[in-house]
Amino acid sequence: MYPHPIPETRPPQVPVARSGEGPRAAGTGLSWLAGGPTLLVTAWLLVALPLLLAGQYRPWLAGALFVPVAAVLLYGAARLFAPSGHRWPALLTVLVAVAFTAVAVATHAEHVIIRRDPGSYAQFAYWLARHGSLPIPGDLEAFGGPDPALTLESPAYFQRGDRIVPQFMAGFPLLAALGHWLGGWTGLLVTPAVLGGLALLAMGGLTGRLVGPRWAPLGALALGLAFPVLNAARATYSEAPALLLTLGGLWLLTEAVRPEASRWLAGLAGLVLGLVLLVRVDFAREIMLLLPVIGWLATRRACGQAELAGRALPFALGLAVGAAYGVVDGVVLSWPYLQLIKGSLVPLLYLFGAALVVVTLGVVAVNRGVRLPARLTRRVPDVAAAGVVLLGVFFVIRPYVQTVHGVKDVETQKYVRGLQTALKLPLDGSRSYDELSLYWVAWWVGWPLLVLTLLGAALLTRRVLRGAEPGWVAPLVVFLGSIVLTLWRPGITPDHPWADRRLVGLVLPGVVLFAVWAAAWLAGRFLTRRPRWLVATAGLAGVGVFVVPAAVATAPLVPHRTEAGEVWAVERVCAAFRPGDVAIVVGQRGWQEWPQVIRGVCGVPAGVVKQNTPSEVRRIAAKARAAGRNPVVVTGNEDPGVLLWVAGTARQVVRLETREHTHQLVRRPRSTDRIQVVFWMAPAPR
């Protein structure tokens, strides 16, 4: 934070949209693309969570409340949606988004049985669509009451008394439940594809605002070609809605720092960005990164930019209100999940408090006239730009100087060792492979684009610190900060392509946006008044940098649907139960995959026997019969041996051969693997 802008030594020759230009020049022909879907999703979340807390999340009630809230939000941003002459960039961006959505819908996963996060999210959303309330009843009375040998808990579903609490934040399931209301299982499963396409529209709008309208389609295309983004849109992950709200919120904030913008717009930007916490709890880190942006806004009058004064308070209040939705969801509905990840959350809260104190002290000092020496402020932009370059170099050489051992969970270590054995890698279950994080990005976008990214990030850092790019302050802080923090510690099980979802929220959008800006800067600096053939050749080469490596990496995986047929499998399983049945689940895969499916989709009480012994199963079955129910024993193991041992017989209900992504640790995934979904059932022994 610096007391006054430092003038450029020479006028910039970059064909990008500048903060001082009028709305038309900045590409508001793309405004509906960035702002419209973002505000509609925001309006839905604003009404959905209170209804869920009240146990009344119903389609007719949510729809009735949504209409006026959406109207208010759209009216508040109406000035941004004035027509402009930039129609071709908007049309091309729409075509990119439509093509992306079509591919994601056509190849969407059917991950509804719980093995990884998409299955957990799908079951969460299905429950909300059918019941509209939380927590989930455990129906322990169907088993004759609580029993120390019986648990209702399964992966991603916590037992608290006789109730079950889903893991994860409620934001995405609330949106996916809307998809189920509109189109059943298919509607639920393609909700991420629709949200992913809308996120590309927001990417185009943000690129058009910060770089220039003509660059908007390239920004959307480059992001959509990256396989992690497509993969997150093909399965029920929370990254797609988080990406839409983040990009849309940053677009609103860049519009809010225009001199002619209203303070209401800053508050609206804060609200949208704060609501990302309702979708992903790890966005608390990005909220911390927004504190310096609030501090920068709070010092504008003292720094001679009075036209930007007054944005800080509305933005901070909007951010607080939006984040409050996430906090309430976490404390009231997802508290067991927050307890599970408190090892990451508690240090983040301490960092947040420290950042808040530092920013507050800085704002007070600047507003009281404290200034750094002029010779120091003159050097800081160049030093900071050099620091960005050094950070990039560090992440390139990191695998050669560091080996990260970040996996502490015993079960995860066993899983990693199993993958290392299969892939013929050195055995060390504690390896998190964090040192390869930049290489993960390079797998999907290519090294040439990363060179452009580093150039753009360094130059933008210098320009922002010189006061030349007010509109870039928030995007630079959030994207650059998130890229560095995510690459330093991804914090995820390191098998790919699942681990690559960490790149979707802010890393890949930031990488692409910085690279597009660098391409525009190079074009303006070296191609002005050049022969047309040279401009055309350079343009094709530039587009190739953005398109070819990503397309080559993504193409082998595009045709393959994963988890296909699981909706059919679940329907077959549900049809096998009779009225009055209760399911006693045995076996590792039975416990991992089926309890919430049986409970939530089939409507049959389900509990897991902790010790798979005939005596325990027989005793729990007797209690269920005494309660007037018909106990059956089920498992999802491929081998029915455990069922034969505890029940004496087994009937196969489902055997489905489908595909899942291959598991890689140090190489880019290029194919899928065969997996089997099996379900066995037997009458409980007497």
Sequence and secondary structure as in RCSB ss.txt:
>XXXX:A:sequence
MYPHPIPETRPPQVPVARSGEGPRAAGTGLSWLAGGPTLLVTAWLLVALPLLLAGQYRPWLAGALFVPVAAVLLY
GAARLFAPSGHRWPALLTVLVAVAFTAVAVATHAEHVIIRRDPGSYAQFAYWLARHGSLPIPGDLEAFGGPDPAL
TLESPAYFQRGDRIVPQFMAGFPLLAALGHWLGGWTGLLVTPAVLGGLALLAMGGLTGRLVGPRWAPLGALALGL
AFPVLNAARATYSEAPALLLTLGGLWLLTEAVRPEASRWLAGLAGLVLGLVLLVRVDFAREIMLLLPVIGWLATR
RACGQAELAGRALPFALGLAVGAAYGVVDGVVLSWPYLQLIKGSLVPLLYLFGAALVVVTLGVVAVNRGVRLPAR
LTRRVPDVAAAGVVLLGVFFVIRPYVQTVHGVKDVETQKYVRGLQTALKLPLDGSRSYDELSLYWVAWWVGWPLL
VLTLLGAALLTRRVLRGAEPGWVAPLVVFLGSIVLTLWRPGITPDHPWADRRLVGLVLPGVVLFAVWAAAWLAGR
FLTRRPRWLVATAGLAGVGVFVVPAAVATAPLVPHRTEAGEVWAVERVCAAFRPGDVAIVVGQRGWQEWPQVIRG
VCGVPAGVVKQNTPSEVRRIAAKARAAGRNPVVVTGNEDPGVLLWVAGTARQVVRLETREHTHQLVRRPRSTDRI
QVVFWMAPAPR
>XXXX:A:secstr
  SS    SS     S  TTS TTTTTGGGHHHHHHHHHHHHHHHHHHHHHHHTT   HHHHHHHHHHHHHHHHH
HTGGGG   S HHHHHHHHHHHHHHHHHHHHT     SSSSHHHHHHHHHHHHHHH  SSEE  GGGGTS  TTE
E  BTTEEEETTEEEESS SHHHHHHHHHHHHHHHHHHHHHHHHHHHHHHHHHHHHHHHHT GGGHHHHHHHHHH
SHHHHHHHHTT SHHHHHHHHHHHHHHHHHHTSTT  HHHHHHHHHHHHHHHHH GGGHHHHHHTHHHHHHHHTT
TTTT GGGTTSHHHHHHHHHHHHHHHHHIIIII HHHHHHTHHHHHHHHHHHHHHHHHHHHHHHHHHTT    HH
HHHHHHHHHHHHHHHHHHHHHHHHHH   B    HHHHHHHHHHHHHHT    TTB  GGGHHHHHHHHH HHHH
HHHHHHHHHHHHHHHTTS GGGHHHHHHHHHHHHHHHH   S   BTGGGGGGTTTHHHHHHHHHHHHHHHHHHH
HSTT  HHHHHHHHHHHHHHHHHHHHHHHGGGTT  SSTTHHHHHHHHHHH  TTEEEEE SHHHHHHSHHHHHH
TS   EEEESS  HHHHHHHHHHHHHTT EEEEEE  SSTHHHHHHHS  EEEEEEEEEEE  BSSS    EEEE
EEEEEEEE   
